[in-house]
Amino acid sequence: MKHSNSLRIITIIAMMFLYAMISFVTNLAAPVGKIWGASFDDPAQAERMGMLGNLFNFLAYLIMGIPAGNFLAKHGYKKTALTAIFLGFIGIAIQWMSGIFDSFAVYLGGALICGFCVCMLNTVVNPMLNLLGGGGNRGNQLNLIGGTLNSLSGALTPMLVGAIIGESLAGKEIDDVNVVLYIAMAVFALVYLIIRLTPIAEPSKTGEDVVYERSPWSFRHLTLGVIAIFFYVGVEIGIPATLISYLTPKVGFAVAGMIAGRYWVMMLIGRFIGSAIGGKVSSRIMVICVASVAIALMVAAMLIGDSIMTKTFVQGSVMDIPLASTLLVLCGLCTSVMWGSIFNMATEGLGKYTAKASGIFMMMVLGGGVVPYIQSIIAGHDCLLSYMVPVIGVAYILFYALWGSKNVNKDIKVD
């Protein structure tokens, strides 16, 4: 389908806005979950329970991934986006109600529904921008531009929660972050209205008009890309979430949240740079470079530990923090371009299979819950040692960029 230039621009702007919403909802899970976790006396148990909401948030991807792709293929991009936004409002409302009922189980239910929301939004946004950009480097470039808004939203979320909670989690309850939940519900209502009134162009045929001769799983580079995204999302979430746990005993929860928020600022900067060069540098080369640097930064942080301190400016004063935390924050520059680049490599050349493949792709975003939860088990005993988990994940991503991303199934008809 041909797009008028103005309609194409409107559609791109709408997708960028949804990119920010994905990060806001996703990054709300970890800090809010830590409030619930603080109610458990044993530190190791508190760490695990604090990440349980994040696990439920990403468990939704396993449940909703393929249904979301099928829903998109049948009903199109706009209806899928509106349904997702409605679910997001309901999920946040249930999290708010968990404070009224003083129920951790109710909170987990809300986190799961919010996961349904962001799964469906991801299913819409990534292929839409890739197709609007015409695939290839230009498609990746649009995803990287959207990623800058995603990172900005991700940076503000833990900072906002940290500022509201203060230095200590002791005695804090979910009611103490109600203002954040009210803001989230208001934003969802506003975005629903905006998308409802926005004429979004459908870039491909949907419904029964499309005949699928093969399964998207027939493409090797998609299958290996699904595994890569499992590890990537786990790495992206696990690095800053565990960083909060590592720094809280040293500087307090509020400052730890501010410093962890800088990781998302680094992602913002990285995506801004990536979007500027994305039209000239291939996704493969980009991922090879940043994955190598990310592994080096995390290994260095584990080796240095608390032995070297550095000064940082936060909340109007200068304080000493471990150099290791700064190295982990810098990992945001590396992870910043991985999502769009992996998606671009995994869906390149899929044609009519893109919508269904997107749903499969989203299914393994479950890694954003599983990998940080595994990391939290180790972090309950040694936070820095737990970074071996994301190191292994990034090592696989490096393998995918080097060898696994080549499309060896070009004989399959995709138009």
N, C-alpha and C positions, 0 to 999 in steps of 0.2 A: 504494500500500500504506500502511495506517495504522500508525503507530508508537506503542507504549506510551511514556509519557514517560521512564521509567527506561532503556529500551533506546535511546531517542533520545539521552539524556545520555551513556550509555556509548559509543555510536558517535561522538559529537562528541569526547569525550576521546581516543578512539583515533586519530581523524583529526588532532587537535592534536599528538599525540605524533609522528605520521608527518611532520607539517610541520617539526618540529625536525630529524628525521633527514635530510630533503631538504637543508636548509641545511648540516648538518654535512658530508655527503658532497661537496656542491658546492664548499664553501669550503675543503675540504682540497686540492683540485686545484691551485690557484694557488701557495700557499706550498711544497707538496711539489715541485711542478714547478720552482720556482726553485732548489731544491737540485740537481736534475739540470742545470738551465741553467747554474749556476755552474761546472760542469766544462768549459764551453767558454771559451776564452781571449778571443775577441773580444766586447766588451760588447754590441754590437748583436745578434750571434748568440745570446749568452747570454739576452738579453731575449726574443727570438723563441722559442728552444727552451724557455725556462722557461714560456711560455704554451701550448706545444704540447699538454701534458697536459690543460690546461683546454679546448683546442680539441677534443681527442678525447672528453673528458667530455661536451661538448655536441653533438658530431657524432652521438652516440648518439640524440639526439632526432630527427634527420632520419631515421635508420634505423628507430627504434622507435615514433615518434609515432603513425602510423596503425595499425600492428599492436597497439599498446597499447590504443588506443580500441576496436578490434575485439575484442581479448581481454576487455576490460571489458564490452562489450556482450553477449558470449557467456557469460562465466563469472562475472560479478558482481564486486562491490567487494572482498570478503574474499579470494577466491582470487587476484585481481590483486595485492592488497597483499602477500600471503604470497609470491607468486612474485617480486615486486620485492625484498623483504627478503632472500630467498635469493640473488638475483643480487648484491645489495650486499655480502653476506658474501664471496661468491666474488671479486668485484672487488677488495675490500680485501686479501684473501688473496694475490691475484696481485701486487698492488703490493708487498706484503711480500716475496714471492718474487723480485721484481726486484732486491732488494738481495742476495739469495743468489747469483743468476746475474749480478749486476752488468750488467744489461741495461736500457737505456733503452726498447727495443722492448717488453719484457715489461711495464714500467711503463705504457706507452701502452695496451697491451692491457687492463690492469687498470683504467685510467682510463675506457676505452670501456665496459667491463662495468658499472662504477659509474654511468656515464651511462644505461645501460639501466635500472638500478635507479631512479634519481631520476625518469626520464621516466615510468615506470609508476606511481611513487608520486604524482607530480603529476597524472597522469591520474585517479587515484582520489580524492585529497584535495580538489581544487578543486570538481569538480561535486558531490561528496558533501556538502560543507559548504554549498554554494550551495543545493542542494535541501533539505537539512535545515532551512535558514533560511527556506525558502519563496520563494527568489529575491529579486529587488529589493534594497532597502537592507538588509534583515535578512540575506539571503544574503551580501551583501558584508561585513556586520559580522562574521559568523562567520569569514570568510576573513581579515579583518583581525586578529581575536583570535588565530587560528592563526599569523598572520604575526608576532605579537610573540614567540612561541616560536621561530619560524624565525630572527628577527633575533638573539635571545639566543644561539642556537646558532652563528649566523654570526659574532657578535662574539667568542665564546670560541675558535673554531677557529684564526684567525691568531695570536691572543694566545698560545695554547697552543703552537703550533709555534714562534713566535718565542722564547718563554721557554726551550724545549728547545734550540733551535739556538744562541742567544746573539747576540753583536754582529755576527759575520762569517759569511758563507757559505763562505769559503775553506776548502778541505779537508773540508768536510762531505759526508756521503754519506747515502743513503736509510736506512741502518741507524740513523742518529742520531735518526730519528723513529719507530723501531719501536714505542715505547711508545704513540704516538698511534694507530698502526695496530692494536695489540693492543686498545686501548680501543674502537676502532671495531668490530672483529670481535665483541667481547664485547657491545657495545650491540645490534648486529644480531641476535645470538643471543637476547638477552633480549627484544627487541621482537618477534621472530618468535614466541616462546613466548606473549607477552602477547596478540598479535593472534590467534593460533591459538585461545586460550581465551576470547576476547572474542566474544560474540554480536553481530555487526554486521548491522544492518538494511539490506536492499536497498531503496532508495527507488523503484525503477522496475522494470518487467519487463525481462528480459534474454533473449537467445537468439532462437530462431526465432519467438517470439510477436509480435515487433515487425516491422511492415512499413514500410519506408522508401520512400515514393513519389518522393522527390527526394534529391539529394545535399546534405549540409550546406554545400557550397560555394555552393549556390543563395542563401544568405543573405549579402547584401553586407556587413552589419556584422560578420559573422564573418570574412569574407575580409580586410577591412581591419584587423580586430582581430588576426588572425594576424600581419600585418606589424608591427603595433604591439608585439606581444609579442616579436618578433624583435629589435627595437631596444631594448625595455625591458630584457630580460635581459642584453643586451650592455652596456648602460649600468650596470646594477646591479653586474655583475662587474668591468667595466673601470675604474670610478672607484677603488675601493679597491686593486685589483691594481696599477695604474699608480702609485698613491700610494705603495705600498711601494717601487717602483723609484725614484721621485722623491726619497724621504726617505732611503733606505739610504746613499747616499754622504755625507749630511749628519749623520746621527745613528746609523747602524748598523742592521743588519737587525732585531734584537730590538726596539729602540725604534720603528722604522718599522712593525713588525707590531702593536705596541701602539697606535700612533696610528691606523693603518688600521683596527684593530678598533673604534675609536670610531665609525667610519662605521656599523658594524652596530649599535652602541649607539644611534646617532641613529635608525636604522631601527626599533629596538625602541621608542624613545620615540614616534616618529611613528605606528607601528602601534597603540600603546596609545591615543594620542589619536584616531587614526582609528577604532578600534573603539568608542570612547566616543561619537563623533558620527556613526558610520556609519549608524545607524538613522534619522538626521534629515537628513543631507546626501547628495545623490545622488553616485554614482560620477563622473558627468560633471563636475559642479562641482568635486569634489575634485581630479580630474586636471588640469583647466584651471588651477587655482590653483597646484598644486605644480609642474607642468611649467614654468610661467612663472618661478617662483622659481628652479628648478634651472638653467634657462638663464642667468639673471642671475648666479647664484653661480659657475658655471663660466667664463663670460666674464670676470667680475671677477678670478678666480684667474689666468687667462691674462694679463690686462693688468697685474696687480700683480707677478706673478713673484716673484723673491727680493728685491725692493726694500724690502719692509716685513716686519719680523720681529715675532713675538709670543712671549710666554712661556707655557709649559705645564708642568704637573706630571706627571711620568711616572717610574716606577720609583724613587720616593722622593726625587726631586730636581726642581728647576726648571731647564728648559733653553729655549734660544731655537729656535724653528722658524719657517719662513716662514708668513705670514698666509694665503698661498694654500692651504696644506695644510689649515688650519682651515676655509676656505670650502668645500673639496672634501669634508671630513668632514661639514659641515652639509648637503650634498646628500642624505645618508642620510635626513634628515627628509622630503625630497621624494619620493625613490624608494620610501619605505616603503609608501605606499598605492597605488602604481601597479599592482602585479601583480594583486591581488584586484579592483581597480576595472576594469582592462582586461578581465580574464576575465569579470567580471560584465556589463559592457557588451556583450562579444562573444557571450556565450551567452544573453543575456536573450531570452526568448520562443522558444527552440528546442525546448522540450518533449522529445519522444522522441528528437530528434536530438542531445541534449546529450552522451551518452556518446561517439558517433562524433565529434562536433565537438570534444570534449575531446582526442581523439587527434590530430586535425588541428592543434589549437591547440598541443599539445605539440611537434609536429614543428618549428615555427619557433622553439622555445626554443634551437635551434641557434645563434641569434644570440649566446647567451652565450659561445660559443667563437669565432665568426667576428669579431664586432665588437671584442672585446678583442685578438684576434690582429692585426687591422688596426691597432688603436691601438698595439700593442706595436712594430710596424714603425716607426711615427713616433716612438714613445717612445725607441727605440734611439738617436735623434738629439736629440730635444727632448721631454722628458716633458710639460711643460705645454702645448706646442703640440698634442700628441696629443689633448688634451681637445676639440678641434674635432669629433672623431668622435662622442663622446657628446652634444655639443651638437646635432649634426644629428639624432641618434636621438631626443632629447627633443622637438625641433621637430616631428618627424612625430607623436609621441604627442600633442602639443598639437593638431595638425591633426585627429587621430582623435577626440579628445574634443569638439572644437568642431563638426565636420561629419561625420565618418565613422562615428560610433557609432549613428546613428539606424537603427532597423529599418524598412526600406522594403519588406520581403517578408512582410507580415502575411497575405497571401492564401494562403501555404503552410500546409497542415494539419499541426499538430504534436502532436496527441493521438491 
